[in-house]
Every structure is written in C-alpha cells, then in structure tokens.
C-alpha cells in the first residue's frame, strides 16, 4: 500500500508547508474595517461604549474559549493570552465548559467590563447573536476564532485554518495509503464527523468526502453501515464517548467477520473514541484511522500504530495571526486577511485569514511536533 514511501515523500513537503506558515495560497490583503453601528437602547443593563482605539495600542481584550476539556482549546487560550500580553494588552481569558449559557454570560461580562475587542471561539455558532448585538452597539470589534459565528452582523473578521483543506488532507491520505487509483479493492471504510453546532464540522467532512466520493460511487470503497451523510455520522460536542458508542455499534453489526480498512474521523477526540472501540471490539488487521489536532493521546496512538495520521494545525501560528489582527484593529487599522469569498455567516462574507493545515504521521511527527518545539519528546512517551 506504499504507506512508508508515501509518508517519507510527503513528510518533506509537509514540513516545507509548515515552515511557510499561514496562508491559503492567496495574496494577503487588508479588509476595510467594519462600520460601527449606532448604539441601541438596551431594555436591561446597557453596555458602555468601548474606548476608542488608538495608534499607541494597549487596552483590554476579551478571549472566550469553549472548554478546558479538549487539549487544543487550552493551548489556544494560553497561546493567545501570552502573545497578547507580550504585545502590550491586558487579557480577560475565559473558558465556558462547553456550556452555551456560560459563554454568553462570560461575553456579556467582557462587554460590560470594558473589553475593547473580543476574540471568540464559539461553542454553538448559532447562539451568540443577541449578546454580540450588544458588542456591536458598544462599537466593540469581534474576531470569530476558528469556528465561524453564524447569523450576526457583529462579526468583523474571522481567523481560522483552511477547514475544507483539513478534510481534503484526510481524504487524500486515505486515498493514497490505500492506493485507490491503482488497487483493485474493494476496501471497507466508515466515517465519523464532528459537532453539528460547529460550522467547521461540515467543511471537514465535505473536504474528505469529496475526495473519496468517486471511489464510493465506483464500489472501490464500501461503507458497510450505509452511513454516508454528515447528519448520519456527526458527533455532538465532538465527544469521545459518543464516537466510541457509535463505533461499537457499527463494529458489532458489520465487522465481526469483515475486514475494516479505514475509519475517517474528523478530529482526534472522535478518533480516540473509535480507537477505544476498535481495541475492545475488533480483532482484524488494524485499519487506517485519521484525526485532527495532534493531541498528545492521539500522537501516542500514532506512534503505537493505532492511528495513521492527524492533521496538524499549529495553534501557535493561528494565535500569532489573530494577535496581529487584534493589534491592527485596536490601533484603528485594518486586519490582514487572505480570503474574501469562502465564509458567509448568513449576513454576508466575513473577511478571513486562513492558515494552512498539514498532516503528521509516524514518519514526520518528530519534525513537525518535536523539532518545532510544539511538544517536548517526553510529552509523547
């Protein structure tokens, strides 16, 4: 299946891509600053208008993260806080325990507490419209972080990775590792996608499925469970336990005697659930399992042969770019962007900066994760 050769060749290309940093291939441009809306009268507590941005910089920035329960959000939050402080800003960093009402309350407190810019990674992309209307009334710019906040015109910018490309990288890895363009097949595959409340989850799934669809249509890839749509394979809250329970049902129903060749998981927390299910319920040759985020537990599984790859999204790079965007906005300027076409949140296309994802596997994880300082070698032992 040419996996070793594929990994050796692609690892060089992937490291080169990582060194190139952010960017979706388009030239970096600047978007006009969003016009401030006139303050609206509140029926309850009225938010005080934010102080005007100045060319000197400084001020209070609110950073709202979904939860501490997933490693990547801890890293995103700490990276963002450290870089903002290094740039001269005070930071109000909050984690909401994956509870929407908690996140709404935290953002409202940030607005009333004098934050002059908000960076928000939403728990539910549809649930922040009312509180962000208060931010807009108070002339506070909002940068939607990694997850696009939907159906509100309060969003000034969006900072994320190229989410469709994340899925494309996963699908191409499965395609190339199974050598689908040359091998006879058929090969059996299953899918596990992410949270329906996360706008990115559909991009991840579609990016992967669009690569593999032709092979499914040809019968070279077979989905024994018949579950092929995003709605059928989605995982609420990206929960490991939910992914594990579904995987156990699929394995016991369809793979007691059939070989499973690949399980495409959209991220590492769902991949971990599938891997737990495989360990307890599957005795055949171990399948290709994909992931995303390069969480410690999953990289350990990758080294142990239990996960084939994970898409590496260097959150240090995303944090740095977001801080650059915050700094530009706080000084009254225009944030750097490189995409003005892709991400429509229901009120119009949001000016965005997209960073490039790359894949890590057993052949290149040391260069990507250890040599770059993302992890210490002892973290993965």
C-alpha positions, 0 to 999 in steps of 0.5 A: 500500500506504499504507506512508508514511501508515501509518508517519507515523500510527503513528510518533506513537503509537509514540513516545507508547508509548515515552515511557510506558515499561514496562508491559503495560497492567496495574496494577503490583503487588508479588509476595510474595517467594519462600520460601527453601528449606532448604539441601541437602547438596551431594555436591561443593563446597557453596555458602555461604549468601548474606548476608542482605539488608538495608534499607541495600542494597549487596552483590554481584550476579551478571549472566550474559549469553549472548554478546558476539556479538549487539549487544543482549546487550552493551548489556544487560550494560553497561546493567545493570552501570552502573545497578547500580553507580550504585545502590550494588552491586558487579557480577560481569558475565559473558558465556558465548559462547553456550556452555551449559557456560560459563554454568553454570560462570560461575553456579556461580562467582557462587554460590560467590563470594558473589553475593547475587542473580543476574540471568540471561539464559539461553542454553538455558532448559532447562539451568540447573536443577541449578546454580540448585538450588544458588542456591536452597539458598544462599537466593540470589534469581534474576531470569530476564532476558528469556528465561524459565528453564524447569523450576526452582523457583529462579526468583523473578521474571522481567523481560522485554518483552511477547514475544507483543506483539513478534510481534503488532507484526510481524504487524500491520505486515505486515498493514497495509503490505500492506493485507490487509483491503482488497487483493485479493492474493494476496501471497507471504510466508515466515517465519523464527523464532528459537532453539528453546532460547529460550522467547521464540522461540515467543511471537514467532512465535505473536504474528505468526502469529496475526495473519496466520493468517486471511489464510493460511487465506483464500489472501490470503497464500501461503507458497510453501515450505509452511513454516508451523510454528515447528519448520519455520522456527526458527533455532538460536542465532538465527544469521545464517548459518543464516537466510541458508542457509535463505533461499537455499534457499527463494529458489532453489526458489520465487522465481526467477520469483515475486514475494516480498512479505514475509519475517517474521523474528523478530529482526534477526540472522535478518533480516540473514541473509535480507537477505544472501540476498535481495541475492545471490539475488533480483532482484524488487521488494524485499519487506517484511522485519521484525526485532527489536532495532534493531541498528545493521546492521539500522537501516542496512538500514532506512534503505537500504530493505532492511528495513521495520521492527524492533521496538524494545525499549529495553534501557535501560528493561528494565535500569532495571526489573530494577535496581529489582527487584534493589534491592527484593529485596536490601533484603528487599522485594518486586519490582514486577511487572505480570503474574501469569498469562502465564509458567509455567516448568513449576513454576508462574507466575513473577511478571513485569514486562513492558515494552512493545515498539514498532516503528521504521521509516524514518519514526520511527527518528530519534525513537525511536533518535536523539532518545532518545539510544539511538544517536548519528546517526553510529552509523547512517551 
